[in-house]
Amino acid sequence: MIGLVAWTLMALLCVALGLGAWRMLHGPTPADRFVAFDMLTAVAVAFAALTAVATGRSGFLDVALVLALVNFVATAAFALFLERRRS
Amino acid sequence: MSGIATVAGLALMTLGTLFLLVAAIGLIRLADPFQRMHSATKAGTLGTALVILGAMLLGEVARPQTGLLTILFLLVTLPLGAQLLSRAAYLARTPMEGIDEDPLADEDRSGLRRK
């Protein structure tokens, strides 16, 4: 039962992933792409948590933690890149 | 007790997923990067935190300390990252929808840039 709900929620999250990916590929300015990337990583963290529930392996929660850590570094680096790009 | 925790965990995960879905729709529908940031960061942070909280409540898999650490970290870093990104986007003169006259448009922004 719990596993079924988790898989269903993951299927729903795939829609969010697709919409975010569309914005990341099309988004007219670089800022759009970076915002979409930020959002996609948040979705990936949620994916990892749902996978931990669906498969019963708590190791996936560690994956979520690491993704959250990497997300911040990536966003900060992108922001710095964007700031220096047109100087 | 565990029945209540299971139902609450499933409800929280569903709510979080819906929040993430709304955030993604906002990413598509809104007009400029700053508005999209508003949707993606706020709804995205809340949605992800709710999903992890739900996974923790479900109990049998989650180690509470990892989940709590992840939620804490998300709540601290996602707004920080969005602030950095919006500042950089403004300095890079990203066009803003609905703002025809930006009073700061002619300002020299070089002082704001990091060297």
N, CA and C atoms of all chains as a GROMACS GRO file, in nm:
protein
  606
    1MET      N    1   0.083  -0.121   0.000
    1MET     CA    2   0.000   0.000   0.000
    1MET      C    3   0.087   0.126   0.000
    2ILE      N    4   0.179   0.130   0.100
    2ILE     CA    5   0.267   0.248   0.107
    2ILE      C    6   0.354   0.258  -0.017
    3GLY      N    7   0.406   0.141  -0.059
    3GLY     CA    8   0.490   0.141  -0.179
    3GLY      C    9   0.414   0.188  -0.302
    4LEU      N   10   0.289   0.145  -0.313
    4LEU     CA   11   0.207   0.185  -0.429
    4LEU      C   12   0.188   0.336  -0.432
    5VAL      N   13   0.155   0.394  -0.314
    5VAL     CA   14   0.138   0.539  -0.307
    5VAL      C   15   0.267   0.609  -0.346
    6ALA      N   16   0.380   0.557  -0.295
    6ALA     CA   17   0.508   0.621  -0.326
    6ALA      C   18   0.537   0.617  -0.475
    7TRP      N   19   0.510   0.502  -0.539
    7TRP     CA   20   0.534   0.494  -0.685
    7TRP      C   21   0.443   0.590  -0.759
    8THR      N   22   0.315   0.600  -0.715
    8THR     CA   23   0.221   0.692  -0.780
    8THR      C   24   0.270   0.836  -0.770
    9LEU      N   25   0.317   0.872  -0.648
    9LEU     CA   26   0.367   1.008  -0.630
    9LEU      C   27   0.489   1.034  -0.717
   10MET      N   28   0.572   0.930  -0.736
   10MET     CA   29   0.688   0.947  -0.823
   10MET      C   30   0.644   0.971  -0.967
   11ALA      N   31   0.538   0.900  -1.009
   11ALA     CA   32   0.486   0.924  -1.144
   11ALA      C   33   0.438   1.068  -1.157
   12LEU      N   34   0.372   1.120  -1.051
   12LEU     CA   35   0.327   1.260  -1.052
   12LEU      C   36   0.447   1.354  -1.061
   13LEU      N   37   0.552   1.321  -0.986
   13LEU     CA   38   0.671   1.407  -0.985
   13LEU      C   39   0.738   1.411  -1.121
   14CYS      N   40   0.719   1.302  -1.200
   14CYS     CA   41   0.776   1.301  -1.335
   14CYS      C   42   0.721   1.417  -1.418
   15VAL      N   43   0.592   1.452  -1.394
   15VAL     CA   44   0.533   1.566  -1.465
   15VAL      C   45   0.608   1.694  -1.429
   16ALA      N   46   0.630   1.712  -1.296
   16ALA     CA   47   0.704   1.830  -1.251
   16ALA      C   48   0.844   1.832  -1.311
   17LEU      N   49   0.906   1.715  -1.318
   17LEU     CA   50   1.040   1.704  -1.376
   17LEU      C   51   1.039   1.746  -1.523
   18GLY      N   52   0.935   1.700  -1.595
   18GLY     CA   53   0.925   1.734  -1.736
   18GLY      C   54   0.906   1.884  -1.757
   19LEU      N   55   0.816   1.944  -1.676
   19LEU     CA   56   0.792   2.088  -1.690
   19LEU      C   57   0.918   2.167  -1.660
   20GLY      N   58   0.989   2.128  -1.553
   20GLY     CA   59   1.113   2.197  -1.518
   20GLY      C   60   1.218   2.182  -1.627
   21ALA      N   61   1.226   2.061  -1.684
   21ALA     CA   62   1.324   2.038  -1.790
   21ALA      C   63   1.292   2.122  -1.912
   22TRP      N   64   1.162   2.138  -1.940
   22TRP     CA   65   1.122   2.221  -2.055
   22TRP      C   66   1.170   2.364  -2.036
   23ARG      N   67   1.149   2.415  -1.914
   23ARG     CA   68   1.192   2.552  -1.886
   23ARG      C   69   1.344   2.562  -1.894
   24MET      N   70   1.413   2.458  -1.848
   24MET     CA   71   1.559   2.462  -1.849
   24MET      C   72   1.611   2.459  -1.993
   25LEU      N   73   1.544   2.387  -2.082
   25LEU     CA   74   1.591   2.379  -2.220
   25LEU      C   75   1.552   2.502  -2.301
   26HIS      N   76   1.433   2.559  -2.274
   26HIS     CA   77   1.382   2.669  -2.357
   26HIS      C   78   1.410   2.806  -2.299
   27GLY      N   79   1.412   2.812  -2.163
   27GLY     CA   80   1.412   2.940  -2.093
   27GLY      C   81   1.497   3.046  -2.158
   28PRO      N   82   1.438   3.160  -2.195
   28PRO     CA   83   1.509   3.255  -2.282
   28PRO      C   84   1.640   3.308  -2.223
   29THR      N   85   1.643   3.338  -2.094
   29THR     CA   86   1.767   3.393  -2.038
   29THR      C   87   1.839   3.286  -1.955
   30PRO      N   88   1.970   3.305  -1.933
   30PRO     CA   89   2.042   3.210  -1.847
   30PRO      C   90   1.982   3.201  -1.707
   31ALA      N   91   1.929   3.314  -1.656
   31ALA     CA   92   1.869   3.312  -1.522
   31ALA      C   93   1.755   3.211  -1.516
   32ASP      N   94   1.674   3.205  -1.624
   32ASP     CA   95   1.565   3.108  -1.629
   32ASP      C   96   1.617   2.966  -1.613
   33ARG      N   97   1.724   2.938  -1.686
   33ARG     CA   98   1.779   2.801  -1.681
   33ARG      C   99   1.829   2.766  -1.542
   34PHE      N  100   1.895   2.864  -1.478
   34PHE     CA  101   1.948   2.835  -1.345
   34PHE      C  102   1.837   2.815  -1.244
   35VAL      N  103   1.730   2.898  -1.255
   35VAL     CA  104   1.616   2.880  -1.165
   35VAL      C  105   1.554   2.743  -1.185
   36ALA      N  106   1.540   2.702  -1.312
   36ALA     CA  107   1.483   2.571  -1.341
   36ALA      C  108   1.572   2.460  -1.286
   37PHE      N  109   1.704   2.480  -1.297
   37PHE     CA  110   1.796   2.379  -1.244
   37PHE      C  111   1.781   2.364  -1.093
   38ASP      N  112   1.769   2.480  -1.025
   38ASP     CA  113   1.748   2.481  -0.880
   38ASP      C  114   1.625   2.399  -0.843
   39MET      N  115   1.517   2.428  -0.918
   39MET     CA  116   1.390   2.359  -0.895
   39MET      C  117   1.404   2.208  -0.922
   40LEU      N  118   1.476   2.173  -1.030
   40LEU     CA  119   1.491   2.031  -1.066
   40LEU      C  120   1.566   1.956  -0.956
   41THR      N  121   1.665   2.022  -0.895
   41THR     CA  122   1.737   1.952  -0.788
   41THR      C  123   1.647   1.929  -0.668
   42ALA      N  124   1.560   2.028  -0.638
   42ALA     CA  125   1.463   2.008  -0.529
   42ALA      C  126   1.373   1.889  -0.559
   43VAL      N  127   1.331   1.878  -0.686
   43VAL     CA  128   1.248   1.763  -0.726
   43VAL      C  129   1.326   1.633  -0.710
   44ALA      N  130   1.456   1.638  -0.742
   44ALA     CA  131   1.538   1.517  -0.729
   44ALA      C  132   1.550   1.474  -0.583
   45VAL      N  133   1.560   1.573  -0.492
   45VAL     CA  134   1.565   1.540  -0.349
   45VAL      C  135   1.436   1.469  -0.308
   46ALA      N  136   1.322   1.524  -0.354
   46ALA     CA  137   1.195   1.460  -0.322
   46ALA      C  138   1.188   1.319  -0.382
   47PHE      N  139   1.243   1.304  -0.504
   47PHE     CA  140   1.248   1.172  -0.568
   47PHE      C  141   1.325   1.073  -0.481
   48ALA      N  142   1.439   1.118  -0.429
   48ALA     CA  143   1.522   1.030  -0.347
   48ALA      C  144   1.446   0.987  -0.222
   49ALA      N  145   1.376   1.082  -0.158
   49ALA     CA  146   1.299   1.048  -0.037
   49ALA      C  147   1.189   0.948  -0.070
   50LEU      N  148   1.119   0.971  -0.183
   50LEU     CA  149   1.012   0.878  -0.222
   50LEU      C  150   1.068   0.741  -0.256
   51THR      N  151   1.186   0.737  -0.320
   51THR     CA  152   1.248   0.608  -0.351
   51THR      C  153   1.283   0.532  -0.223
   52ALA      N  154   1.330   0.607  -0.121
   52ALA     CA  155   1.360   0.543   0.006
   52ALA      C  156   1.235   0.477   0.063
   53VAL      N  157   1.120   0.544   0.051
   53VAL     CA  158   0.996   0.486   0.102
   53VAL      C  159   0.953   0.367   0.016
   54ALA      N  160   0.963   0.382  -0.117
   54ALA     CA  161   0.910   0.279  -0.207
   54ALA      C  162   0.992   0.151  -0.199
   55THR      N  163   1.126   0.165  -0.187
   55THR     CA  164   1.209   0.045  -0.188
   55THR      C  165   1.244  -0.003  -0.048
   56GLY      N  166   1.221   0.081   0.055
   56GLY     CA  167   1.254   0.041   0.190
   56GLY      C  168   1.401   0.048   0.222
   57ARG      N  169   1.480   0.114   0.139
   57ARG     CA  170   1.623   0.130   0.166
   57ARG      C  171   1.648   0.272   0.216
   58SER      N  172   1.689   0.281   0.343
   58SER     CA  173   1.706   0.416   0.399
   58SER      C  174   1.830   0.484   0.345
   59GLY      N  175   1.913   0.413   0.269
   59GLY     CA  176   2.029   0.476   0.209
   59GLY      C  177   1.992   0.589   0.114
   60PHE      N  178   1.872   0.581   0.056
   60PHE     CA  179   1.832   0.685  -0.038
   60PHE      C  180   1.811   0.819   0.030
   61LEU      N  181   1.786   0.817   0.163
   61LEU     CA  182   1.776   0.944   0.235
   61LEU      C  183   1.911   1.014   0.238
   62ASP      N  184   2.019   0.936   0.244
   62ASP     CA  185   2.152   0.996   0.237
   62ASP      C  186   2.173   1.061   0.101
   63VAL      N  187   2.121   0.995  -0.004
   63VAL     CA  188   2.129   1.054  -0.138
   63VAL      C  189   2.059   1.190  -0.139
   64ALA      N  190   1.942   1.196  -0.073
   64ALA     CA  191   1.868   1.323  -0.066
   64ALA      C  192   1.952   1.430   0.002
   65LEU      N  193   2.017   1.392   0.112
   65LEU     CA  194   2.100   1.489   0.185
   65LEU      C  195   2.214   1.541   0.098
   66VAL      N  196   2.282   1.449   0.028
   66VAL     CA  197   2.395   1.490  -0.055
   66VAL      C  198   2.348   1.578  -0.169
   67LEU      N  199   2.233   1.544  -0.230
   67LEU     CA  200   2.180   1.627  -0.338
   67LEU      C  201   2.151   1.768  -0.289
   68ALA      N  202   2.094   1.778  -0.166
   68ALA     CA  203   2.064   1.910  -0.111
   68ALA      C  204   2.193   1.989  -0.089
   69LEU      N  205   2.299   1.919  -0.044
   69LEU     CA  206   2.427   1.986  -0.023
   69LEU      C  207   2.485   2.037  -0.154
   70VAL      N  208   2.484   1.949  -0.256
   70VAL     CA  209   2.544   1.985  -0.384
   70VAL      C  210   2.465   2.097  -0.451
   71ASN      N  211   2.332   2.096  -0.429
   71ASN     CA  212   2.245   2.196  -0.491
   71ASN      C  213   2.289   2.336  -0.453
   72PHE      N  214   2.320   2.356  -0.325
   72PHE     CA  215   2.355   2.491  -0.281
   72PHE      C  216   2.485   2.538  -0.345
   73VAL      N  217   2.584   2.450  -0.347
   73VAL     CA  218   2.712   2.488  -0.408
   73VAL      C  219   2.693   2.521  -0.555
   74ALA      N  220   2.613   2.438  -0.625
   74ALA     CA  221   2.590   2.461  -0.767
   74ALA      C  222   2.521   2.594  -0.790
   75THR      N  223   2.417   2.624  -0.709
   75THR     CA  224   2.344   2.749  -0.727
   75THR      C  225   2.434   2.869  -0.703
   76ALA      N  226   2.517   2.860  -0.597
   76ALA     CA  227   2.608   2.972  -0.568
   76ALA      C  228   2.706   2.992  -0.682
   77ALA      N  229   2.757   2.882  -0.738
   77ALA     CA  230   2.852   2.893  -0.848
   77ALA      C  231   2.785   2.954  -0.971
   78PHE      N  232   2.662   2.910  -1.001
   78PHE     CA  233   2.590   2.966  -1.116
   78PHE      C  234   2.564   3.114  -1.098
   79ALA      N  235   2.528   3.154  -0.973
   79ALA     CA  236   2.500   3.295  -0.946
   79ALA      C  237   2.626   3.378  -0.969
   80LEU      N  238   2.739   3.328  -0.923
   80LEU     CA  239   2.864   3.400  -0.942
   80LEU      C  240   2.896   3.412  -1.091
   81PHE      N  241   2.875   3.303  -1.163
   81PHE     CA  242   2.898   3.302  -1.308
   81PHE      C  243   2.811   3.405  -1.378
   82LEU      N  244   2.684   3.410  -1.340
   82LEU     CA  245   2.589   3.502  -1.402
   82LEU      C  246   2.627   3.646  -1.372
   83GLU      N  247   2.675   3.669  -1.250
   83GLU     CA  248   2.709   3.804  -1.208
   83GLU      C  249   2.830   3.856  -1.286
   84ARG      N  250   2.922   3.768  -1.316
   84ARG     CA  251   3.045   3.813  -1.380
   84ARG      C  252   3.038   3.809  -1.530
   85ARG      N  253   2.929   3.753  -1.584
   85ARG     CA  254   2.926   3.724  -1.726
   85ARG      C  255   2.931   3.850  -1.812
   86ARG      N  256   2.853   3.954  -1.771
   86ARG     CA  257   2.842   4.072  -1.856
   86ARG      C  258   2.902   4.193  -1.786
   87SER      N  259   3.023   4.177  -1.736
   87SER     CA  260   3.083   4.291  -1.668
   87SER      C  261   3.186   4.359  -1.759
   88MET      N  262  -0.139   0.403   1.689
   88MET     CA  263  -0.038   0.510   1.677
   88MET      C  264   0.033   0.501   1.544
   89SER      N  265   0.080   0.380   1.512
   89SER     CA  266   0.154   0.368   1.388
   89SER      C  267   0.061   0.387   1.267
   90GLY      N  268  -0.068   0.351   1.288
   90GLY     CA  269  -0.164   0.373   1.180
   90GLY      C  270  -0.180   0.521   1.150
   91ILE      N  271  -0.191   0.599   1.258
   91ILE     CA  272  -0.204   0.744   1.241
   91ILE      C  273  -0.080   0.802   1.174
   92ALA      N  274   0.038   0.754   1.220
   92ALA     CA  275   0.163   0.804   1.162
   92ALA      C  276   0.171   0.770   1.014
   93THR      N  277   0.125   0.648   0.978
   93THR     CA  278   0.129   0.609   0.837
   93THR      C  279   0.041   0.700   0.752
   94VAL      N  280  -0.084   0.720   0.801
   94VAL     CA  281  -0.176   0.805   0.725
   94VAL      C  282  -0.120   0.947   0.713
   95ALA      N  283  -0.067   1.000   0.828
   95ALA     CA  284  -0.013   1.136   0.825
   95ALA      C  285   0.106   1.144   0.730
   96GLY      N  286   0.194   1.042   0.734
   96GLY     CA  287   0.310   1.042   0.645
   96GLY      C  288   0.268   1.041   0.499
   97LEU      N  289   0.172   0.955   0.464
   97LEU     CA  290   0.127   0.949   0.324
   97LEU      C  291   0.065   1.082   0.283
   98ALA      N  292  -0.016   1.142   0.375
   98ALA     CA  293  -0.080   1.269   0.343
   98ALA      C  294   0.025   1.378   0.320
   99LEU      N  295   0.128   1.381   0.407
   99LEU     CA  296   0.232   1.483   0.391
   99LEU      C  297   0.308   1.465   0.260
  100MET      N  298   0.337   1.338   0.226
  100MET     CA  299   0.409   1.315   0.100
  100MET      C  300   0.325   1.358  -0.020
  101THR      N  301   0.194   1.328  -0.014
  101THR     CA  302   0.107   1.369  -0.124
  101THR      C  303   0.102   1.520  -0.136
  102LEU      N  304   0.086   1.587  -0.020
  102LEU     CA  305   0.081   1.734  -0.018
  102LEU      C  306   0.210   1.793  -0.076
  103GLY      N  307   0.324   1.736  -0.033
  103GLY     CA  308   0.452   1.786  -0.081
  103GLY      C  309   0.466   1.770  -0.231
  104THR      N  310   0.422   1.653  -0.283
  104THR     CA  311   0.430   1.631  -0.427
  104THR      C  312   0.343   1.731  -0.502
  105LEU      N  313   0.223   1.759  -0.446
  105LEU     CA  314   0.135   1.857  -0.512
  105LEU      C  315   0.201   1.995  -0.513
  106PHE      N  316   0.268   2.030  -0.401
  106PHE     CA  317   0.337   2.158  -0.396
  106PHE      C  318   0.444   2.165  -0.504
  107LEU      N  319   0.519   2.056  -0.520
  107LEU     CA  320   0.625   2.056  -0.622
  107LEU      C  321   0.565   2.068  -0.762
  108LEU      N  322   0.449   2.004  -0.780
  108LEU     CA  323   0.382   2.012  -0.911
  108LEU      C  324   0.339   2.155  -0.939
  109VAL      N  325   0.283   2.222  -0.836
  109VAL     CA  326   0.242   2.362  -0.852
  109VAL      C  327   0.363   2.450  -0.883
  110ALA      N  328   0.474   2.420  -0.814
  110ALA     CA  329   0.596   2.498  -0.841
  110ALA      C  330   0.640   2.482  -0.985
  111ALA      N  331   0.631   2.358  -1.037
  111ALA     CA  332   0.673   2.334  -1.175
  111ALA      C  333   0.579   2.405  -1.273
  112ILE      N  334   0.448   2.404  -1.242
  112ILE     CA  335   0.353   2.475  -1.329
  112ILE      C  336   0.383   2.624  -1.329
  113GLY      N  337   0.415   2.678  -1.209
  113GLY     CA  338   0.451   2.819  -1.201
  113GLY      C  339   0.575   2.850  -1.282
  114LEU      N  340   0.670   2.756  -1.283
  114LEU     CA  341   0.792   2.774  -1.361
  114LEU      C  342   0.760   2.791  -1.510
  115ILE      N  343   0.654   2.723  -1.555
  115ILE     CA  344   0.616   2.734  -1.696
  115ILE      C  345   0.532   2.858  -1.721
  116ARG      N  346   0.438   2.887  -1.630
  116ARG     CA  347   0.336   2.986  -1.660
  116ARG      C  348   0.380   3.130  -1.635
  117LEU      N  349   0.466   3.153  -1.537
  117LEU     CA  350   0.497   3.291  -1.499
  117LEU      C  351   0.590   3.356  -1.602
  118ALA      N  352   0.601   3.490  -1.590
  118ALA     CA  353   0.648   3.564  -1.707
  118ALA      C  354   0.798   3.589  -1.712
  119ASP      N  355   0.862   3.617  -1.600
  119ASP     CA  356   1.005   3.646  -1.609
  119ASP      C  357   1.082   3.569  -1.501
  120PRO      N  358   1.216   3.566  -1.507
  120PRO     CA  359   1.293   3.483  -1.415
  120PRO      C  360   1.264   3.510  -1.268
  121PHE      N  361   1.235   3.637  -1.234
  121PHE     CA  362   1.213   3.668  -1.092
  121PHE      C  363   1.082   3.609  -1.043
  122GLN      N  364   0.978   3.618  -1.127
  122GLN     CA  365   0.850   3.556  -1.089
  122GLN      C  366   0.865   3.405  -1.080
  123ARG      N  367   0.940   3.348  -1.174
  123ARG     CA  368   0.957   3.202  -1.172
  123ARG      C  369   1.032   3.159  -1.048
  124MET      N  370   1.130   3.242  -1.008
  124MET     CA  371   1.205   3.213  -0.887
  124MET      C  372   1.113   3.211  -0.766
  125HIS      N  373   1.020   3.306  -0.764
  125HIS     CA  374   0.923   3.314  -0.655
  125HIS      C  375   0.844   3.184  -0.643
  126SER      N  376   0.799   3.132  -0.758
  126SER     CA  377   0.723   3.007  -0.754
  126SER      C  378   0.813   2.889  -0.718
  127ALA      N  379   0.925   2.879  -0.787
  127ALA     CA  380   1.008   2.758  -0.773
  127ALA      C  381   1.067   2.748  -0.634
  128THR      N  382   1.114   2.860  -0.578
  128THR     CA  383   1.184   2.850  -0.450
  128THR      C  384   1.088   2.824  -0.335
  129LYS      N  385   0.981   2.906  -0.327
  129LYS     CA  386   0.895   2.892  -0.209
  129LYS      C  387   0.818   2.761  -0.210
  130ALA      N  388   0.746   2.737  -0.319
  130ALA     CA  389   0.669   2.614  -0.324
  130ALA      C  390   0.761   2.492  -0.329
  131GLY      N  391   0.876   2.508  -0.395
  131GLY     CA  392   0.970   2.396  -0.404
  131GLY      C  393   1.028   2.358  -0.269
  132THR      N  394   1.068   2.458  -0.190
  132THR     CA  395   1.122   2.430  -0.057
  132THR      C  396   1.020   2.359   0.030
  133LEU      N  397   0.900   2.417   0.034
  133LEU     CA  398   0.794   2.359   0.117
  133LEU      C  399   0.761   2.217   0.072
  134GLY      N  400   0.748   2.198  -0.061
  134GLY     CA  401   0.714   2.066  -0.112
  134GLY      C  402   0.818   1.961  -0.076
  135THR      N  403   0.946   1.995  -0.097
  135THR     CA  404   1.051   1.898  -0.068
  135THR      C  405   1.056   1.866   0.081
  136ALA      N  406   1.045   1.972   0.166
  136ALA     CA  407   1.049   1.949   0.310
  136ALA      C  408   0.933   1.860   0.353
  137LEU      N  409   0.814   1.882   0.294
  137LEU     CA  410   0.698   1.800   0.331
  137LEU      C  411   0.717   1.655   0.290
  138VAL      N  412   0.774   1.632   0.170
  138VAL     CA  413   0.796   1.494   0.125
  138VAL      C  414   0.892   1.422   0.219
  139ILE      N  415   1.000   1.490   0.259
  139ILE     CA  416   1.098   1.424   0.348
  139ILE      C  417   1.036   1.400   0.486
  140LEU      N  418   0.956   1.498   0.534
  140LEU     CA  419   0.888   1.481   0.663
  140LEU      C  420   0.795   1.360   0.658
  141GLY      N  421   0.722   1.348   0.547
  141GLY     CA  422   0.634   1.232   0.532
  141GLY      C  423   0.710   1.102   0.532
  142ALA      N  424   0.825   1.100   0.461
  142ALA     CA  425   0.906   0.979   0.458
  142ALA      C  426   0.957   0.943   0.597
  143MET      N  427   0.988   1.047   0.678
  143MET     CA  428   1.034   1.020   0.814
  143MET      C  429   0.921   0.963   0.899
  144LEU      N  430   0.799   1.016   0.879
  144LEU     CA  431   0.686   0.970   0.960
  144LEU      C  432   0.652   0.825   0.930
  145LEU      N  433   0.680   0.781   0.805
  145LEU     CA  434   0.646   0.644   0.769
  145LEU      C  435   0.732   0.543   0.843
  146GLY      N  436   0.843   0.593   0.902
  146GLY     CA  437   0.908   0.514   1.005
  146GLY      C  438   1.001   0.405   0.963
  147GLU      N  439   0.952   0.301   0.897
  147GLU     CA  440   1.034   0.178   0.889
  147GLU      C  441   1.162   0.198   0.810
  148VAL      N  442   1.166   0.298   0.720
  148VAL     CA  443   1.288   0.315   0.644
  148VAL      C  444   1.376   0.428   0.696
  149ALA      N  445   1.312   0.534   0.743
  149ALA     CA  446   1.388   0.658   0.758
  149ALA      C  447   1.465   0.662   0.888
  150ARG      N  448   1.588   0.711   0.879
  150ARG     CA  449   1.660   0.748   1.000
  150ARG      C  450   1.628   0.894   1.026
  151PRO      N  451   1.566   0.923   1.142
  151PRO     CA  452   1.517   1.059   1.163
  151PRO      C  453   1.626   1.165   1.154
  152GLN      N  454   1.749   1.132   1.201
  152GLN     CA  455   1.850   1.238   1.202
  152GLN      C  456   1.888   1.280   1.060
  153THR      N  457   1.897   1.184   0.967
  153THR     CA  458   1.928   1.221   0.828
  153THR      C  459   1.819   1.309   0.769
  154GLY      N  460   1.693   1.268   0.792
  154GLY     CA  461   1.583   1.346   0.737
  154GLY      C  462   1.577   1.486   0.794
  155LEU      N  463   1.594   1.496   0.926
  155LEU     CA  464   1.589   1.628   0.990
  155LEU      C  465   1.702   1.717   0.939
  156LEU      N  466   1.820   1.656   0.925
  156LEU     CA  467   1.936   1.731   0.874
  156LEU      C  468   1.907   1.783   0.733
  157THR      N  469   1.848   1.694   0.650
  157THR     CA  470   1.818   1.735   0.513
  157THR      C  471   1.719   1.851   0.511
  158ILE      N  472   1.612   1.840   0.592
  158ILE     CA  473   1.511   1.947   0.594
  158ILE      C  474   1.573   2.078   0.641
  159LEU      N  475   1.653   2.070   0.748
  159LEU     CA  476   1.719   2.190   0.801
  159LEU      C  477   1.806   2.254   0.693
  160PHE      N  478   1.881   2.168   0.625
  160PHE     CA  479   1.972   2.220   0.524
  160PHE      C  480   1.896   2.284   0.408
  161LEU      N  481   1.787   2.219   0.367
  161LEU     CA  482   1.705   2.275   0.258
  161LEU      C  483   1.649   2.410   0.297
  162LEU      N  484   1.596   2.419   0.420
  162LEU     CA  485   1.533   2.544   0.464
  162LEU      C  486   1.636   2.656   0.472
  163VAL      N  487   1.762   2.621   0.500
  163VAL     CA  488   1.864   2.726   0.508
  163VAL      C  489   1.914   2.764   0.370
  164THR      N  490   1.942   2.663   0.285
  164THR     CA  491   2.018   2.692   0.163
  164THR      C  492   1.932   2.732   0.043
  165LEU      N  493   1.810   2.680   0.032
  165LEU     CA  494   1.734   2.712  -0.090
  165LEU      C  495   1.700   2.861  -0.098
  166PRO      N  496   1.653   2.926   0.012
  166PRO     CA  497   1.631   3.071   0.004
  166PRO      C  498   1.761   3.148  -0.020
  167LEU      N  499   1.870   3.101   0.043
  167LEU     CA  500   2.000   3.167   0.021
  167LEU      C  501   2.040   3.161  -0.126
  168GLY      N  502   2.026   3.041  -0.184
  168GLY     CA  503   2.061   3.024  -0.324
  168GLY      C  504   1.975   3.111  -0.414
  169ALA      N  505   1.844   3.121  -0.381
  169ALA     CA  506   1.754   3.203  -0.462
  169ALA      C  507   1.793   3.350  -0.452
  170GLN      N  508   1.833   3.392  -0.332
  170GLN     CA  509   1.873   3.532  -0.317
  170GLN      C  510   1.998   3.562  -0.400
  171LEU      N  511   2.096   3.472  -0.394
  171LEU     CA  512   2.218   3.490  -0.474
  171LEU      C  513   2.184   3.498  -0.622
  172LEU      N  514   2.094   3.406  -0.664
  172LEU     CA  515   2.060   3.396  -0.805
  172LEU      C  516   1.984   3.520  -0.852
  173SER      N  517   1.890   3.570  -0.768
  173SER     CA  518   1.812   3.686  -0.810
  173SER      C  519   1.901   3.810  -0.815
  174ARG      N  520   1.994   3.822  -0.720
  174ARG     CA  521   2.086   3.934  -0.722
  174ARG      C  522   2.170   3.932  -0.848
  175ALA      N  523   2.222   3.813  -0.880
  175ALA     CA  524   2.303   3.801  -1.001
  175ALA      C  525   2.222   3.831  -1.126
  176ALA      N  526   2.096   3.784  -1.128
  176ALA     CA  527   2.011   3.806  -1.246
  176ALA      C  528   1.983   3.954  -1.263
  177TYR      N  529   1.961   4.026  -1.150
  177TYR     CA  530   1.935   4.169  -1.160
  177TYR      C  531   2.059   4.242  -1.210
  178LEU      N  532   2.174   4.204  -1.158
  178LEU     CA  533   2.297   4.270  -1.200
  178LEU      C  534   2.328   4.241  -1.346
  179ALA      N  535   2.284   4.124  -1.395
  179ALA     CA  536   2.306   4.090  -1.536
  179ALA      C  537   2.201   4.154  -1.626
  180ARG      N  538   2.118   4.243  -1.567
  180ARG     CA  539   2.016   4.316  -1.642
  180ARG      C  540   1.918   4.224  -1.714
  181THR      N  541   1.871   4.123  -1.643
  181THR     CA  542   1.765   4.040  -1.697
  181THR      C  543   1.637   4.122  -1.705
  182PRO      N  544   1.569   4.121  -1.820
  182PRO     CA  545   1.448   4.202  -1.833
  182PRO      C  546   1.338   4.159  -1.737
  183MET      N  547   1.265   4.258  -1.682
  183MET     CA  548   1.158   4.228  -1.588
  183MET      C  549   1.023   4.256  -1.653
  184GLU      N  550   0.933   4.161  -1.641
  184GLU     CA  551   0.801   4.175  -1.701
  184GLU      C  552   0.716   4.272  -1.617
  185GLY      N  553   0.648   4.364  -1.685
  185GLY     CA  554   0.556   4.452  -1.614
  185GLY      C  555   0.621   4.571  -1.549
  186ILE      N  556   0.754   4.580  -1.554
  186ILE     CA  557   0.822   4.698  -1.501
  186ILE      C  558   0.885   4.770  -1.619
  187ASP      N  559   0.816   4.879  -1.662
  187ASP     CA  560   0.865   4.949  -1.780
  187ASP      C  561   0.980   5.042  -1.746
  188GLU      N  562   0.967   5.108  -1.630
  188GLU     CA  563   1.073   5.201  -1.592
  188GLU      C  564   1.135   5.156  -1.461
  189ASP      N  565   1.256   5.109  -1.472
  189ASP     CA  566   1.330   5.070  -1.353
  189ASP      C  567   1.412   5.190  -1.307
  190PRO      N  568   1.380   5.246  -1.189
  190PRO     CA  569   1.451   5.367  -1.144
  190PRO      C  570   1.601   5.346  -1.132
  191LEU      N  571   1.643   5.220  -1.116
  191LEU     CA  572   1.785   5.194  -1.100
  191LEU      C  573   1.853   5.158  -1.231
  192ALA      N  574   1.774   5.166  -1.341
  192ALA     CA  575   1.826   5.113  -1.467
  192ALA      C  576   1.953   5.186  -1.511
  193ASP      N  577   1.959   5.318  -1.486
  193ASP     CA  578   2.075   5.393  -1.532
  193ASP      C  579   2.188   5.396  -1.432
  194GLU      N  580   2.160   5.342  -1.314
  194GLU     CA  581   2.264   5.344  -1.212
  194GLU      C  582   2.384   5.260  -1.257
  195ASP      N  583   2.498   5.301  -1.214
  195ASP     CA  584   2.616   5.218  -1.236
  195ASP      C  585   2.615   5.108  -1.132
  196ARG      N  586   2.600   4.986  -1.179
  196ARG     CA  587   2.588   4.875  -1.082
  196ARG      C  588   2.722   4.810  -1.054
  197SER      N  589   2.827   4.867  -1.110
  197SER     CA  590   2.956   4.799  -1.095
  197SER      C  591   2.999   4.793  -0.949
  198GLY      N  592   2.950   4.892  -0.868
  198GLY     CA  593   2.986   4.890  -0.728
  198GLY      C  594   2.926   4.772  -0.654
  199LEU      N  595   2.814   4.720  -0.708
  199LEU     CA  596   2.748   4.607  -0.643
  199LEU      C  597   2.815   4.474  -0.674
  200ARG      N  598   2.889   4.473  -0.784
  200ARG     CA  599   2.950   4.346  -0.824
  200ARG      C  600   3.064   4.309  -0.732
  201ARG      N  601   3.077   4.178  -0.718
  201ARG     CA  602   3.194   4.133  -0.644
  201ARG      C  603   3.314   4.142  -0.735
  202LYS      N  604   3.425   4.180  -0.676
  202LYS     CA  605   3.546   4.192  -0.759
  202LYS      C  606   3.608   4.054  -0.780
   0.00000   0.00000   0.00000
